[in-house]
Amino acid sequence: MYRYDETDRELLRERTEQFRDQTRRFLAGGLSEEDFRQLRLRNGLYQQRHAPMLRISVPYGLLGSDQLRRLAQVTRKYDRGYGHFTTRQNVQLNWPRLEQIPDLLGELAEVQLHSIQACGNDTRNITCDYLAGVAEDESVDPRPYCELLRQFVALHPEFYWLPRKFKFGFTGASVDRAATRTNDAAVHVLRRSSQTGYRIFVGGGLGRQPMLGELMNEFVPEADLLMYATAILRTFNRFGRRDNIHKARIKIVLREWGIERFRAAIEEEYARILASAEAEQLRLLPEDIALMRGHFSAPPYRPESDAKADLAPLAGRDAGFAAWLRRNVRGHRMPGYRAVFVSLKAPERAPGDCTAEQLDVLAEACDAYSFGELRSTYEQNLVLADVAERDLYALWRLLDAAQLATPNIGLTTDVIACPGLDFCGLANAGTIGLTHEIYQRFDSLDAQYEVGPLRIALSGCMNGCGHHSVGHIGVLGVDKHGEQWYQVTLGGSPGNDAAIGERLGRALGREEIADGIERLIHAYLALRSDDEETFIECYRRVGSEPFKVSLYGTESDPEAAAA
């Protein structure tokens, strides 16, 4: 992983002290609430329902064991003993005290963690395929390019006060595991005729008006990443709306202009940069790329003969281990190795929550079994990317003892959810209690295996932090006269077959929604053509009407328009 040099470290120290002074001045009455708001947002600090929320950036989801241990320490010292992993591969702390946050940031900076641009109208944390570098379907490791772009946009004065937030997502594989087209810009790193380059999509975003990114350029040369990114950001900065926060994302420019005019504007700016002296400053040189790739070189893998193991006897004797192997362990490009998913979806836990004790266990697991590194995922789980087969049983026992081995990756109880009304000041409805109710209805592995792959995603408000718009079953919390209600969408998907879900009809009350989700799942089991047809395949084959009947008990839904 990329390790900060002394220049990077000095920047973090200076940034921390700058925010310390800003916080002191605010608490002393020297800064107004509005003036401090702009400063705290660019340092990752929101004001939530009960306390400040600090969002810690995890660039492209990669964490070292030293960083995990430090996260464990600061959650004990400054919070309530746990952190929350998000769909942006970040970590959030929900209970820090404002006056202590500069000290907290100072301790994070010692291990190269920070909150710079974790919030605010700037370029946010860059996300990436969580199997980057180890995936069997990967053509180019995207992580060096993520880091090159991160260094370029961080604190960039031209892109620090954008009309609205801007998000980049990367992949270098044939399977899109990073939901890239839900980002303002998606970068697919690829090889074509022995040349490396980028397929670029622009204009994605969820929230109030969900859209998927549209193809802007089929192949941008490898050297031109920063130039094309500048063209996109500069076009957005110039033409993005600043008069209405709900219409300020780049996707609104795309929708209002149409794709041809939108693409022409970006390509015109790209051509202008290429023809100017600026190109020499922005062009990535081969030595720049080679140097950055060196930070992401392969670890010292064991020979296949030393890494492989016959796991069948152990799985035959231990049903828990067998279930974990089936659901939480994936292939690896290196013979004798596997990628292991760590489930943060245990019963009675909020999706994505991880205690200080669990963070310490994960640090131990990283050092013992995965070359000191861990990745966070889009689905609010974690990945140990480089585990030798002969270490899998010992790793499972360690994770299982810490409630980190729930064998439910990709199944019904692997629910994606924002913190909802329990924490967020923007939320209209709760999500955490609903995830527990879903778990109770499908708590047995047999029931989950019968249902098969299913993505349930919950958001407590229109901002869509739970990515309900791209859930196979999406649930959106809405407020009706001070009461919690939930709208249901079906058919969304974040990957190669990306789609925005279709709203079924009227909202359901808090006491109805869990039963409604259960009815939808049982309807799928009755409608599917065979045991191999997945929920999303069934929905696309039969359409929404049979599911409406199961949810509302009638083919017509006259209340939908008024919901």
Secondary structure, DSSP 4 states (H G I P E B T S, - for coil): -----HHHHHHHHHHHHHHHHHHHHHHTTSS-HHHHHHHHHTTTEEE-SSSEEEEEB-GGGEEEHHHHHHHHHHHHHHSSSEEEE-TTS-EEES---GGGHHHHHHHHHTTT-B-TTSSSSSB-PPEE-TTTTT-TTBSS--HHHHHHHHHHHTT-GGGSS-SS-B-EEEE-BSS--S-GGGSSEEEEEEEETTEEEEEEEE--B-TTS-BPPEEEEEEEEGGGHHHHHHHHHHHHHHHS--S-GGG-SHHHHHHHH-HHHHHHHHHHHHHHHHTSTHHHHHPPPHHHHHHHHGGGPPP-PPPHHHH----HHHHHH-HHHHHHHHHHEE--SSTTEEEEEE----TTS-TTEEEHHHHHHHHHHHHHHSTTEEEE-TTS-EEEEEEEGGGHHHHHHHHHHTT---S-TTSTT--EE--GGGT-TT-SS--HHHHHHHHHHT-SHHHHHHH-S--EEEESSTT-TT-GGGSSEEEEEEEETTEEEEEEEE--B-STT-BPPEE-SS-EETTTHHHHHHHHHHHHHHH-SSTT--HHHHHHHH-SHHHHHHHHSSS--TTGGG-
